């Protein structure tokens, strides 16, 4: 697929649906769909208990949704995308930082971090 050779627009067309699935899965406490697009190494390190513990830390914010693209940055081995994140139970926006890379000719999430 050669993700790193694609235009920003093409990259966003590929990774935005993945990020939306992950955010929906996070909001719905759906562990299986949340880790579905993670690279294999990270799928092994984020078990169900860790997922639920992390969700409990910020459950008061409610459901998440992508709000606005902040930036897309190409590194030699991955792509970093920063979005503003809307929370159901808070008027101030947060930030979501995602790293995407190719693994076995598929686009996968290397990491995602939410800052409230």
Helices and strands as residue ranges (DSSP letters): G 3-5, H 8-27, H 31-35, H 40-45, H 48-57, G 59-61, E 64-74, E 79-87, E 90-103, E 106-115
